[in-house]
Amino acid sequence: RRSRSKIHDVLEGKGPYGSSYSFFLTVVILVNIASFVLSTEQKMDDYRAVFDKVEIATVCIFTIEYVLRFSTRGGTCLSRIRWMFTNFFSIVDLISILPFYVDLAIPG
């Protein structure tokens, strides 16, 4: 239980590890956005494979963070599920990663 609380604190940006983690996550978000924007430029088509890899890597990081946030929250499983659908930031995180997995699940 104690390690779960420590992980939750880091994810919330508390303490020295938390600030480093927040900085890391900010960099990942900026890399994801820059990659997406550049991938829309026709001149950048030669780098499509790079952009795809960046998307996979960043979405994996976002997914791991989301799962860790869910699993390290206190309370019952039902309260965690409620958090998923009522917390603004949780909803934003979910909306940001879901299209990737929907795209994987639906061929074409």
Buried (B, 14 or more C-beta within 10 A) or exposed (E): EEEEEBBBBBBEBBEEBBEEBBEEBEEBBEBBEEBEEBBEEEEBEEBEEEBEEBBEBBBEBBBEBBEBBBEBBEEEEEEBEEBBEEBEEBEEBBEBBEEBEEEEEEEE
